[in-house]
Amino acid sequence: MKVSMTVNGKAVSGEAEGRTLLSSFLRDGLGLTGTHVGCDTSQCGACVVHIDGKAVKSCTVFAADAEGAKVTTIEGMANPDGTLGKVQQAFQDHHGLQCGFCTPGMVMSAAALLAETPKPTEADVRHYLEGNICRCTGYHNIVKAVLAASGQDVSKIAAE
């Protein structure tokens, strides 16, 4: 079947079987490989994208279910001039990544949190990111990066 949607501000369409997951459609059909697939069971959060502004694990959605939707992937988070977006830059500045595998999903989840709660507390960030697994960083710098992206002073946050 033909599937059409807007991805990162551009109208796109492609062929997909009814059982094709959005994560596969984005990666294999559109070549947007920033959306990572880590578990195929919706446990890790590496595949988070935004569908119509909401954070969604793309391994839990069929591509056909995103018909007509506005989808944003990690590739769509950069500034128009190609530089890193606010959340991406905060992750880099505050060492919120290590191997980088979870980073796209973390950034997408963090951006969704900040859209809902512009000045989250540390507890808010930790709670919101519970659906994202990182096996490298220990989360402290990820939380720090999210708080920094919200414009908060993170210089007084003690290292764990």
N, C-alpha and C positions, 0 to 999 in steps of 0.2 A: 504494500500500500504506500501511497505517497503521503509524507508527513511534512507539514509546513509550520514554521514558527519564526519568531524573531530571536536571534541569538546575538548577544552583545551589540544590539542596535541594528543588526542587519537581517533582512528577510532571507531565510534559507529554506530549502526543501530537499528532501531526499527520500529514497526508498527504504522502507523498514518492514520487516515481518511484524505481525501483531505481537509477538513475544519479545521484540527487541527492547531492551532497557534503554532509558534515556542516556545513561552513562555510556553505553556502547554506541548509540547513535551519535553522540557528541564526539567520542574518541575515534571510532572507526568510520563513521559516515561523514563527519565534518572535519576530521583531523585536529580537533581541539583536545590535545592530549594532556592539558593541564589538569583536567578532571581525572583524578586517580581512582582506581578501583583496588581496594585493599582486602576486602573480605567477601563481597557478594552476599552478605547477610544483614546489611544495614547496621553493623556493630561499630565500625571504625570511623566513619564520617569523612574519609578521604575524598569521597565523591560529591560533597555538598556543592550545590549550585543554587541560584535563586530562580524560582519560577514565580513570575508576577510579583516579585519583591519579597517572597518568603523563602527562607532557607529550607531546602529539601535534599534528602539523600537521593541522588539520581539513580542509584542502583535499586530503588524501590518504586520507580515510576516507569511505566512503559512510554516509549517515545510517542506513541499514538495519543497517549493521555495529555501530552504537552502540545497537541495540535492547537495552533493559534495563540499560544502563550508567548510571553516575553521571558526569555531565559538569559541569565547572566552567568558566565563561567569565570574562572580565575583570569582568563585572558581579557575579559571585559572590565577588570578592576583597575587597570592602568589608567593614567591620565591621558587625555586626548593626544598629547605630544609624545606618548610612549614611555614617559617616566613612571616610576612606581606610584601607585595610588597611596593615599594616606595610611591605610591599614597595612599595606604591603611594606611601605617605608618604615613604619613603626616596628614591624617584625624584623626587618633588617637591622635597624638602629639598636634594638634592644635584644638582639640575638634570640629571637623567638623561633628559631628553626635550627635544626642540626642536619639530619640527613635530607630533609625537605619533603619526604614522601607525604606526610600529613599536612604540610603547609597550605596547599590550596584549599582543602576543606576547612582548616582552622581559620584562614583569612576570610573565607566566605561566611562561616558561622559568626566570626567576630564582627564583620560588616553588618550582618543581620541584627546582631545584638545592639550595635551602636545606632542602627536605624530605629530600633524600638526603645532603647534606653541610652540616650546620648552621654550620660555621665554615670556609668555603672560603678558599683562598688566592687571590690575584689571578690567578695562572695557572689555577687551577680555574675561576674565573668566565669568563675569556677563552675557555678551551677549551669550556666548556659552552654558551656563547652563540655559538659559531661558526656555528650554523645559523640565526641571526637577523641580518638585515641592517638597518643604520641608515645612512641617507645624509646625516644632518645632524650628529650629535654627535661623531663621532670615537671613540666608545665609552668614553673615559676616565671621564666622569661616570656612565655606566651601570654600569661596574665598581665605581666608588666607592659608588654607591647600593646595589648588591647587597651589598657588604661591610658597609655601614652597617646594612642590614636584618638582617644576621647578628649585629649587636651589636658589631662590631669598631670600634675607633677608626680613623677615616679621616683624622684631622687631619694625619697625617704623610705622607700619600700626596701626592707632588709632582704638580703639574699638568704635563701633557705639552705 
